[in-house]
Amino acid sequence: MNADQQILTQLAKEYREVAFAPVNEERRALWKELNGLRECRPLIMMDQLPWHELDVDGDLKLRCRDADARIVEDALRKQLYQAKYFPADKVFEPYLELPKTIEGYHHGVVRREVTLAADEKNDVVSHSYVSQLSSESDLENLKFPDIRVDEAKDKKRWEKVSEMVSGILPVRLTGVRMFHCGIWDDLVEAIGTDNFFFFFADEPELLHKAARRMADICQSLIDQLTEKQLFDAYEPTVHCTGAYTDELPQDKEKNVRPGDVWTFGLAQMLGSVSPQMFEEYEVEYVKPLLEQFGLVYYGCCEPLHNRIDYIRKIKNVRKISMSPWADIRAGAEHIHGDYVISRKPNPAYLAAASFDPELVRRELQETCRAAKENGCTCELILKDVSTVQYHPERLAQWHKIAVEVAGEW
């Protein structure tokens, strides 16, 4: 056994203890209750974290030399770290994930951009996109995908990773999970942020044609993934939240179709247009895409509290994002128990010069009151945490407060 295998074998043993603990089954059951809109305390998840700031005791330091071994090591160390300091309601799955090699998978846009980083260790950077769309002829710059799968390569990777962990943990080749049905986040990368909002006034016809082409590209992706059997029915998460449900066949391995899985939609760039324009430019285009899927998570960082009536026009929506910029009381009143409130507490509270635990507590309590008063189930999803100012203890503090608030439900 070489040094890399010794390291991974030990980490796999530690992770196995975490993953096979009974609490994981209890959490799966809670997520099924929540996602079924049944009475349940608020559930908590923490994701999209500034891992480069968190290694204060060496738990996250990579020691393997082989490139593939380091990928596995990184995944195991992060899972163990989260289990130790802020597990929340995360289910630790009893296997290692190995995503299938899928080539040609894209959503129509090849980026041309300039980036600017405030911290060279942080992969969260500012983007400035070069415009590729100024006339109808430029619609050809929005490319249709051509999906290919390298099964032989996947087999070799699976054998290598399985040997690395000495058979202690099963290795699972995973397909496409949480399919992305958004068109606007990608389209703005082709138009450029400087030009984007001018298009609504100056080029509305071109913008509609671009939206139509992006929807067609998305449909092509859906069709190809279905034909090549690349959708994965077992989805632990959807957009950083628990996806466990009794309503979809999560044990299905073959003939998986869009109706068997979750998807998510979003239109963050339309957060500044009117609700009526949201319907015209978003709902009309993505509704046929989203309705092919079994369940839908809708929204991300855009405020949606005043758009619930339009989202209702989309079948199978189960969770609606309530971002830090949403009016949580207005959102809860409009949702009124018909969807899970997927509340995104403000990550800026962890990024400030100092950490104010009472500010965090008040925000979480306000969400829970609004949800309960309107007969809603809700989840508290801390995500998009780009920095904690190199104070990783803030995440553990936030976790402690969230658990306390959820326990008051």
C-alpha positions in Angstrom: 0.0 0.0 0.0 1.6 3.3 -1.1 1.4 6.5 0.9 -1.5 8.0 -1.0 -3.6 4.8 -0.4 -2.7 4.8 3.3 -4.0 8.4 3.6 -7.2 7.7 1.6 -7.9 4.4 3.4 -7.7 6.2 6.8 -9.9 9.0 5.6 -12.4 6.5 4.1 -12.6 4.7 7.5 -13.3 8.0 9.3 -15.9 9.0 6.7 -17.6 5.6 6.9 -18.3 6.1 10.6 -20.0 9.4 9.8 -21.9 8.2 6.8 -23.3 5.0 8.5 -24.4 6.8 11.6 -28.2 6.5 12.3 -28.7 10.2 12.3 -28.4 10.2 8.5 -31.5 8.2 8.1 -33.3 10.5 10.5 -32.3 13.5 8.4 -33.5 11.8 5.2 -36.9 11.2 6.8 -37.0 14.9 7.9 -36.3 16.1 4.3 -39.0 13.9 3.0 -41.4 15.4 5.4 -40.4 19.0 4.5 -40.4 18.3 0.8 -43.8 16.7 1.1 -45.1 20.0 2.6 -45.8 18.2 5.9 -45.4 19.7 9.3 -41.7 19.8 10.1 -39.2 22.1 11.9 -37.1 24.3 9.6 -34.2 22.2 8.2 -30.7 23.7 7.8 -28.0 23.4 5.2 -24.7 25.1 4.7 -23.0 25.1 1.3 -20.8 27.1 -1.1 -18.3 28.0 1.6 -14.9 29.7 1.5 -12.9 26.6 2.1 -9.6 28.4 1.4 -10.2 30.3 4.7 -11.2 27.4 6.9 -8.0 25.3 7.4 -6.8 26.5 10.8 -5.8 23.1 12.3 -4.6 21.2 9.2 -7.8 19.1 8.8 -8.1 20.3 5.2 -4.4 20.1 4.1 -3.9 17.8 1.2 -1.1 15.2 1.6 -1.6 12.9 -1.4 0.6 13.3 -4.5 -1.4 11.7 -7.3 -3.9 14.2 -8.9 -6.9 11.8 -8.8 -6.0 10.9 -5.2 -6.0 14.6 -4.2 -9.5 15.1 -5.6 -10.8 12.2 -3.5 -8.8 13.4 -0.5 -10.2 16.9 -0.8 -13.8 15.6 -1.0 -13.3 13.4 2.1 -11.6 16.1 4.2 -14.3 18.6 3.4 -17.1 16.2 4.3 -15.3 15.3 7.6 -14.7 18.9 8.4 -18.4 19.8 7.9 -19.5 16.8 10.0 -17.2 17.9 12.8 -18.0 21.6 12.9 -21.3 22.4 11.3 -23.3 19.3 10.1 -26.7 21.0 10.2 -29.2 18.7 8.5 -26.8 17.4 5.9 -27.1 13.8 5.0 -23.6 12.2 4.6 -24.1 9.6 1.9 -22.4 6.2 2.3 -20.4 6.2 -0.9 -17.9 8.3 -2.9 -19.3 10.2 -5.8 -17.5 10.0 -9.1 -19.2 12.1 -11.8 -19.4 10.5 -15.2 -17.3 12.0 -17.9 -19.7 14.0 -20.1 -18.2 16.0 -22.9 -19.9 18.8 -24.9 -22.3 19.6 -22.0 -23.0 23.4 -22.0 -25.9 25.8 -22.0 -25.2 27.6 -25.3 -22.6 30.2 -24.3 -18.8 30.0 -24.5 -17.6 32.8 -22.2 -15.4 35.6 -23.2 -14.6 37.4 -20.1 -12.2 39.4 -17.9 -12.0 38.5 -14.2 -10.7 40.3 -11.2 -9.9 38.7 -7.8 -9.8 40.4 -4.4 -8.2 37.3 -2.9 -6.0 35.1 -5.1 -6.9 32.1 -3.0 -10.6 32.6 -3.5 -12.3 31.2 -6.6 -15.1 33.8 -6.2 -14.1 36.6 -8.6 -15.7 39.5 -10.4 -16.6 39.0 -14.1 -16.8 41.4 -17.0 -18.3 39.7 -20.1 -17.4 40.6 -23.7 -20.5 41.0 -25.7 -21.1 38.4 -28.4 -24.7 39.4 -29.3 -25.6 42.7 -31.0 -27.6 41.6 -34.0 -29.8 38.7 -35.2 -26.9 37.2 -37.1 -25.0 36.9 -33.8 -27.6 34.4 -32.5 -25.3 31.7 -34.1 -22.9 32.4 -31.3 -25.3 30.6 -29.0 -24.2 27.0 -29.7 -26.2 23.9 -29.5 -24.6 21.1 -27.4 -23.3 17.8 -28.7 -23.1 15.5 -25.7 -20.7 12.6 -25.6 -19.8 10.0 -22.9 -16.5 8.2 -22.4 -17.6 5.0 -20.8 -14.2 3.4 -21.1 -12.5 6.3 -19.3 -15.2 6.2 -16.6 -14.6 2.5 -16.0 -10.8 3.1 -15.5 -11.5 6.0 -13.2 -14.0 3.9 -11.2 -11.5 1.1 -10.8 -8.7 3.4 -9.8 -10.7 5.3 -7.2 -12.2 2.0 -5.8 -8.6 0.7 -5.3 -7.5 4.0 -3.7 -10.0 3.6 -0.8 -9.3 -0.1 -0.5 -13.0 -1.0 -0.9 -13.9 0.6 2.4 -16.4 2.9 0.7 -18.4 2.0 -2.5 -17.7 4.3 -5.4 -20.8 5.5 -7.3 -20.6 6.8 -10.9 -23.1 9.7 -10.8 -25.0 11.2 -13.8 -26.6 14.6 -14.2 -28.3 15.9 -11.1 -30.2 19.1 -10.4 -30.5 20.0 -14.1 -30.2 23.7 -14.7 -33.2 25.1 -16.6 -32.2 28.8 -16.4 -31.6 30.7 -19.6 -30.9 34.3 -18.4 -27.8 33.7 -16.3 -26.1 32.2 -19.4 -27.6 34.7 -21.9 -26.2 37.7 -20.0 -22.7 36.2 -20.4 -23.3 36.5 -24.2 -24.8 40.0 -24.1 -22.6 41.5 -21.4 -23.8 43.1 -18.2 -23.3 46.6 -19.5 -25.6 46.1 -22.4 -28.2 43.8 -20.9 -30.8 46.1 -19.6 -30.6 48.4 -22.6 -31.8 45.5 -24.7 -35.2 45.6 -23.1 -35.8 49.1 -24.4 -33.6 49.1 -27.6 -33.7 45.5 -28.8 -36.7 43.7 -27.3 -37.4 41.6 -30.5 -33.7 40.5 -30.5 -33.9 39.7 -26.8 -37.0 37.5 -27.4 -35.3 35.7 -30.2 -32.2 35.1 -28.0 -34.5 33.8 -25.3 -36.2 31.4 -27.7 -32.9 30.1 -29.0 -31.6 29.5 -25.4 -34.8 27.7 -24.6 -34.3 25.5 -27.6 -30.7 24.8 -26.6 -31.9 23.8 -23.1 -34.5 21.5 -24.7 -31.7 19.9 -26.8 -29.8 19.2 -23.6 -32.8 17.6 -22.0 -33.4 15.4 -25.1 -29.8 14.3 -25.4 -29.4 13.5 -21.6 -32.6 11.5 -21.8 -31.6 9.6 -24.9 -28.1 8.8 -23.4 -29.6 7.9 -20.0 -27.5 10.4 -18.2 -30.0 11.8 -15.7 -29.4 10.4 -12.2 -32.6 9.6 -10.3 -30.8 9.6 -6.9 -30.4 13.3 -6.0 -29.3 14.1 -2.4 -29.5 17.8 -3.1 -31.2 20.4 -5.3 -29.6 23.8 -5.3 -27.9 23.3 -2.0 -31.0 21.9 -0.3 -32.1 18.4 0.6 -33.9 16.7 -2.3 -35.1 13.5 -0.6 -38.7 12.8 -1.5 -41.3 10.0 -1.6 -42.7 11.4 -4.8 -39.9 10.5 -7.2 -38.3 7.1 -7.9 -34.9 7.8 -6.2 -33.9 4.1 -6.5 -34.3 4.0 -10.2 -31.1 3.3 -12.2 -32.3 2.7 -15.8 -34.7 4.5 -18.1 -34.5 7.6 -16.0 -36.5 10.4 -17.6 -37.0 14.1 -16.7 -40.2 13.3 -14.9 -38.2 11.2 -12.5 -35.9 13.9 -11.2 -35.7 17.5 -9.8 -34.7 20.5 -11.8 -34.2 24.1 -10.9 -34.9 27.4 -12.6 -33.8 30.9 -12.0 -33.7 34.3 -13.6 -31.4 36.3 -11.4 -30.8 39.0 -14.1 -34.5 39.7 -14.2 -34.7 40.6 -10.6 -34.7 44.3 -11.6 -37.5 44.1 -14.2 -41.2 44.3 -13.4 -43.2 41.2 -12.4 -45.1 41.5 -15.7 -41.8 41.5 -17.7 -40.7 38.5 -15.6 -43.7 36.6 -16.9 -43.1 37.8 -20.5 -39.4 37.1 -20.7 -39.0 34.2 -18.2 -42.1 32.2 -17.5 -43.3 32.0 -21.1 -40.0 30.5 -22.2 -39.0 28.2 -19.3 -42.5 26.9 -18.3 -42.4 24.2 -21.0 -38.9 23.2 -20.0 -39.6 23.0 -16.2 -42.8 21.2 -16.5 -41.1 18.1 -18.1 -39.5 17.4 -14.7 -40.9 15.7 -11.6 -40.3 18.5 -9.1 -38.9 22.0 -9.5 -36.9 24.3 -7.2 -37.3 27.8 -8.4 -35.1 30.8 -7.8 -31.7 31.8 -6.5 -30.5 35.3 -5.4 -33.3 37.3 -7.2 -36.1 38.6 -4.9 -39.3 36.7 -5.7 -41.7 37.8 -3.0 -43.8 39.7 -5.5 -43.7 37.1 -8.3 -45.3 34.1 -6.6 -48.5 34.4 -8.7 -46.5 34.1 -11.9 -44.4 31.2 -10.5 -47.7 29.4 -9.7 -48.3 29.1 -13.5 -45.5 26.5 -13.6 -46.5 23.0 -12.6 -44.6 20.9 -10.2 -42.8 23.8 -8.4 -42.1 22.6 -4.8 -39.5 25.0 -3.4 -39.2 28.8 -4.0 -36.1 30.7 -3.0 -36.4 33.6 -0.7 -33.1 35.4 -1.0 -31.7 38.0 1.4 -33.2 40.7 -0.9 -36.7 39.2 -0.7 -39.4 40.5 1.7 -39.9 37.3 3.7 -43.2 38.3 5.2 -44.7 39.2 1.8 -43.3 36.1 0.3 -44.7 33.9 3.1 -48.1 35.5 2.7 -48.2 34.8 -1.1 -46.8 31.2 -0.7 -49.2 30.4 2.1 -48.1 26.8 2.6 -48.2 25.8 -1.1 -44.5 25.6 -1.5 -41.4 25.2 0.7 -39.9 28.5 1.6 -36.2 28.1 0.8 -34.8 31.0 2.8 -31.3 32.2 2.1 -30.0 34.0 5.2 -27.7 36.9 4.4 -24.1 35.6 4.0 -22.8 39.2 4.4 -23.4 38.8 8.2 -20.4 36.4 8.2 -18.3 38.6 6.0 -18.3 41.9 7.9 -15.4 43.2 10.0 -17.1 41.8 13.1 -19.7 39.1 13.7 -23.0 40.0 15.3 -24.7 36.8 16.6 -27.9 38.7 17.5 -28.3 40.1 14.0 -28.1 36.5 12.7 -30.6 35.3 15.3 -33.1 38.1 14.6 -33.0 37.3 10.8 -33.6 33.6 11.4 -36.4 34.2 13.9 -38.1 36.6 11.5 -38.1 33.9 8.8 -39.5 31.3 11.1 -42.3 33.5 12.4 -43.3 34.5 8.9 -43.4 30.9 7.8 -45.3 29.6 10.8 -47.9 32.4 10.8 -48.7 31.6 7.1 -48.7 27.8 7.5 -45.5 27.3 5.5 -42.7 24.8 5.8 -39.3 26.3 5.5 -35.6 25.6 5.2 -32.6 27.8 6.2 -29.9 27.6 3.5 -26.7 29.4 4.2 -24.9 29.6 0.9 -22.8 32.0 -1.3 -20.4 32.6 1.6 -17.5 34.1 -0.3 -15.6 35.1 2.9 -15.7 34.8 6.7 -12.7 37.2 6.9 -10.5 34.2 7.8 -12.6 33.6 11.0 -13.9 30.0 10.4 -15.4 29.9 13.8 -18.2 32.2 12.5 -19.6 29.3 10.6 -19.8 27.2 13.7 -21.4 30.1 15.5 -24.0 30.6 12.8 -24.7 26.9 12.9 -25.3 26.9 16.6 -27.7 29.8 16.4 -29.6 28.3 13.5 -30.0 25.0 15.3 -31.3 26.8 18.4 -33.8 28.9 16.3 -35.0 25.8 14.4 -35.5 24.0 17.7 -37.9 26.7 18.9 -40.3 25.9 16.1 
